[in-house]
C-alpha cells in the first residue's frame, strides 16, 4: 500500500496571506502573498461556512455530492476569477448546502480574503507526496549512486537520512540550484545520465527522503515561515535573473517569461524547473557574463513566493466590455449603476462590493443566498476575466 506523507513546511516556508493589491500605474489588481494571521483563520472559515461540506482539500476520492478538490483543482487564477467561480455554483448544489446546514451562511469581504488566502496557499504548496513512489524514483533516477539513504548508497554526496526533518520542496529547490553545477560535473564523470523531474516527482522524493521524520510542520506554524514576494522581486534583479527572463513587466526575453499565468506552477514544479533547465541556464549565464548566484533558504522562499504571486495578478479590466456584460448578463434588469439600469436591486454606485476583489467575491457569494431565499431564476454564468471587466465598468460608473 502506498503511504502518503504530508509535504513539509520547513526552513524556507511558504505563502501565507492572500491580500488584495491595487496598482494605480497599471490599473491591475492581484494577489499578494505575505505572512499573517489570516491564513490561520482561513482554514476554519472554509469549514465553518460550509465549503468543506462539498469540497475537499487534498482528499483524493470524493463523496457523491462533492465538488472539485480545491487543493488540486479550481479553474481560477486570481480573485476575480474566483468570484466568478463562486457565482457559477450550480443551483442544486446551493440548495443542498442550505438543506444540510442551519440556513444560508453569508461571508464578509474580510472573511473572503482569509478563505482565499487558505485556498491559494494550498495550491502553492501542492498536495502531499507519495512516499512509495518517491522510493521508486530514488532508485530509478540513480540517486543512490551518490547519496546514502537508510544505510545504503554511495558516499559521493551528503548522507540524506540526517536531512529528513528539514526536507521540503523549498529545501530541495535550494539544493538542486546551489549544487547543480557540481552535481552535473560529478554525474558526467561517473557516467550517470542526468534525470528529468516532472509532475509530482519532487513532492514524492521529498516524502520518501523524510523517512520517519514524522508529518509536516503543523499548519498553524506555516505562516511564521513565509517568504516575501517584495523581496523576491528585488532578488530576481540582484541575482541577474532579469538578464534572461521577463517578469513583472520588465526583464529580457532570452528565456521564458516568468509571470505568464500557469495555474499548475507549484513549489515542486519550480524546483523541478530549476533542475531540468540548469545546464542550459548555466551555459547562457556564462555566455552573458552573469555570475552564478548561490541562494540562501530565505532567498529561495522569497523568489518562489514572488513567482507564485505574480502569476496570479489579475489583468486590467475592460470597462467597455464590462458595460456590454452589464446588459448581456441581465445585471441591468435589477441594478442601477450611475443612472443606468433598474432599481429592484441595490444601487451599485458607491457599493462596498467595489472596494476590492475580496469584497466583490463576497458580494457574489451573498447574492446567491438572496436568490435562493427569493427563488430567483437561474442566472447567466461568468467565465474568464468577465468579472474583472464588469468591476472595471462599475467602478467607472461610480466615479
NORVEN-V773385 format. One line per field, one symbol per residue. ss: DSSP state (h for helix, s for strand, l for the rest). psi: psi as a letter, one per 20 degrees, with the letter a starting at -180 (. if undefined). burial: # if it has 9 or more other ideal C-beta (glycine too) atoms within 8 Angstrom, else .. Layout:
ss=???
psi=???
burial=???
This chain:
ss=lllsslllllllllllsssssssllllssssssslllhhhhhhhhhhhllhhhlllllllllllllllllllllllllhhhhhhhhhlllhhhhhhhhhlllllllllhhhhhhhhhhhhhhhhhlllsshhhhhhhhhhllhhhllssllsslllllllhhhhhhllhhhhhhhhhhlhhhhhhhhhhhllllllllllhhhhhhhhhhllllllllhhhhhhhlllhhhhhhhhhhllhhhllssllsslllllllllllllllhhhhhhhhhhlhhhhhhhhhhhllllllllhhhhhhhhhhhhhhlllsllllhhhhhhhhhhllhhhllsllllsllllllllllhhhllhhhhhhhhhhhhhhhhhhlllllllllllhhhhhhhhhhhhhl
psi=pqpppppqnrfhaaqgpoqpppohgikqqbpppqqrhhghihghhhghjihihhprokidqqrgjqaqpihibomqirhhhgghhghjpqghgghgghijrmrqorprhghhhhghgghhghhghrrqrogghhggghghjkhihhqqpkjqarjgrqpigiigiiprhgghggghghjgggggghhghikpporqprcjgghggggghhckirrrqqhiighikqrohghhghhhghijhihhpppkiarakgaqpijqpniiorghggghhhghjgghggghghhikpqppqprhghgggghgghgghijpqqpqohghhgghhghjjhiihqqnliprajhrqpipjqhiihrhghggghgghhhgghghjlqqqrqqprckhhhgghgghhhhi.
burial=...##.###############......#########.######.##..####.#####...#...#..###..#.#.############...######..#...#.#.#.#########################.###..########...##.....##.##..########.##..##.##.##..#.#....#..############....#....###.#####.###.###.#########...##.....##...#.########.###.#..##.##..#.#....#.#.################.##.#.###.###.####.####...##....###.#.##.#################......#..#..###########.##.
